[in-house]
Structure formats: C-alpha cells, structure tokens
C-alpha cells in the first residue's frame, strides 16, 4: 500500500514537470524577454530561484564573501594556545620539546575533565608523539591551523583512552546527537606547553 | 536599476512554479526556524536559528561581546550534516577555561573527538566590533588560494583588530543539510553566566548549484519572531529584525542569562 502511494506521488511529480516544460515551450514561441524597471538590484533570472510558499523568489543577488574571510594571509605564529603543561626543560628552538611524555601523563591525570566531553572513567594517556606541524598536516589531511602555526613548530600529540561521550549540535526535530568513542587526542605546543585543543 | 525577466506571459511563471512545486516533492527548501532546545544529559542548551537545506557553507557578521561563565558559552555558526555520517563544523567565539577565544571545531561521527580548537584570545579591542565568520567549500568557482580545492575553509576576520585567519578543514565529501546560528550554553540553569546581546547579521549561505553566496531565506509565514524559553533555562535567541527577501538577511540576536 505504501509503495503504491509513493509510486502515485512520483508519477504526479513527473506529470507536473512535463506539464511545466510544455508550458515553457509554448510560451517561448510566443514572445521574447522584456526589461522591467525595479527598485531592487537583482541579476537576470537565469536559474530556478528558491521560493517560499507563495512562489516569491527569496534568494536575491549573488555575492562574494568579505575580503580576507576565506582567503587571507594568516599571520604566522598567530595560534598560541592556552597555558597548560608547564615547560621545565631548557629549549631555545621550536624543534626541541620543553617537557616529556611523563609531564603529559601528569597533566592529564591532574586535568581528567575534558570541557566538552564526558568520560565515565579518568582517561589514560596511551601514546605521546612529538611531531612538527608539517607532519601533523599530512596526518590530519589538511592545514588545520592554516599559517597560524609555523611548519617547523614541534607539536605534542597525546592519545587518550577512555569511555567518552559527547553531543553534537541539534538539528531539525532531532535532538543533539550523542557520540560514543574510546579514543581522543589532545594537542600541545611542544615548546610552550600550551594546549591547542580542549 | 533594472530587473530583467521574461514576463512576456503568465505561462512561464506558472511553469516555473509548477517545476518548483514538483521538485519540492523531492527536495523541499525549507525556511528558517528559530528555536530553543535544551535536554542533553550533559546540559547543553541552545538559542538558535536554523536553515534546513543542502548548502556549501555560509557566513555571518557577529558582533563580538564579552561573555563569561563558570562553564562554557559560545556564539557560533554551524554547518551540520544529519544524513549519513553525522558531522559538523563550527566557528565562533567561546568563553572557555576562564577566557574568551576565537575557535573552531569539526567532528565526524564515529571518529574520535577532535575537540575545540583554539585560535586566539579575543583582543579587548574586538569587543563591540563586527567579526565576519563562517565556513565554505572551496570549489573551483571560488579557488581560494589559502586551501586546496574540495577542502572546507573556516574563517574569521575582524577588520578592527586585523585578526584574520583561515583554517583548511579536511572534510572531504561533507554535504551539510543545516546551517545554524546562535548561542550554545553548557551547564545547568544555575551556572553563573553572562552574555550581553550579540547580533548575527548579513547571514549568507553558499548555494549548492550556483556556488554563489546569497542572503538567507526569510522565515516562514507565521513563524514566531521570538521563541518561548522556559524560565531559568537560557540561552535566549530571537529575531530582532526578520529576514526580508531582497532586502536583508535579518538580525538574529542571542543573550544570556538574566
């Protein structure tokens, strides 16, 4: 029964399209375009506009984003992060860490709560890696901080294990969606100890 | 100004409407909906406006406000995909860890959590200023040089402070079906939080077919201008100025928590 209704619905849609096309062909044979003065600066109607319930076009004039919004020259070094692990080793360059794997474990043990994620049990650090941002970009598949971090900046990736849950934003009738997972990652600047993710 | 249109006969208009009605049976472009939601077990509440429909990103002009909370509060623009693998990308200002930051985040279920990515502290001079912020799919039409084609770009630009950042987001094949703006509050109703009125204007979306940016749709006839929020359950979101076709994309406002 359900499938019949769907078939009838689709058939009706096809018939409407065919009827509309027939009307367009007929109409185009009768006349050509005209220019109509309007107080609204809109582009020639060349595509099917988005409409509201009454058939009124709502989309308006196409535009471009503000200069720099998606194509800026991000200042190198702009991404500094929030103070987290206290540096305790001497380092004068970006490629040498100022803390150790144990420091990371101590930090996570002292700060087991992740701001937007719940963990049923305190998370444990299962892996710590020190890699450059250049390497991190390959791993993450993109320049996730743009030029805000120098390519040769050493970063610290800490993999955490636990029983985590977090909620995504709600959409439509659906409530915020719960996601469960057992691994997550924290990222630190290996020179300053600052957290780049929370 | 001139408006070019083939108005030589009513038949064309009727035809176009018929086509749109037909297509509407398959993919109905819905108007915006302002609403309030609160109810996740980790106590996140939202005063938001959402526009359903496939798009390739968008942006908003957000007035930056000095927020504070013993928990987390943010003014944000989200692109959300609800069909298939749930995923989203968001960019905005957030009060977290006792400080106000620009941030972005993306998550792809069931991948491990990525988390809030801090960009930079909001400079004091940005308070009260307008920040452009949003996300967009970098198509050949745009060809933004900051990131590769087919990647998503998250951007924040605050002309007043010269703060300008682009982030290349490796969300290949991401087709969001909701574009949402508004405020998110994490914490219970007695969480001390303050967020002055923030304004979301010039709300644009990147059209799927034409790869152009357009003003967001008007909200549906009869849709309430403000939303009913239970007492003691902020944050609040409302249309201060409704979107008007061909005129403005509205002024959506949020605040918390008095």
Interface residues (C-beta under 8 A of the other chain):
Chain A: X9 X10 X12 X13 X14 X16 X17 X19 X20 X21 X23 X24 X26 X27 X28 X30 X31 X32 X33 X34 X35 X36 X37 X38 X39 X40 X41 X42 X44 X45 X47 X48 X50 X51 X52 X53 X55 X56 X57 X58 X59 X60 X61 X62 X63 X64 X65 X66 X68 X69 X70 X71 X72 X73 X74 X75 X78 X79 X80 X81 X82 X114 X115 X116 X117 X118 X140 X141 X142 X143 X144 X145 X146 X148 X164 X165 X166 X167 X168 X169 X170 X171 X172 X174 X175 X176 X177 X178 X179 X180 X181 X182 X183 X184 X185 X186 X195 X196 X197 X198
Chain B: X1 X2 X3 X4 X5 X6 X7 X8 X9 X11 X12 X14 X15 X16 X17 X18 X19 X20 X21 X22 X23 X25 X26 X29 X31 X37 X39 X40 X42 X44 X46 X48 X50 X52 X59 X72 X78 X80 X82 X86 X88 X90 X96 X97 X99 X101 X107 X109 X110 X111 X112 X113 X114 X115 X116 X117 X118 X119 X120 X132 X133 X134 X136 X138 X142 X144 X145 X146 X147 X148 X151 X153 X155 X156 X157 X163 X164 X165 X166 X167 X168 X169 X170 X172 X177 X178 X180 X184 X186 X204 X207 X209 X210 X212 X213 X214 X215 X217 X218 X220 X221 X245 X246
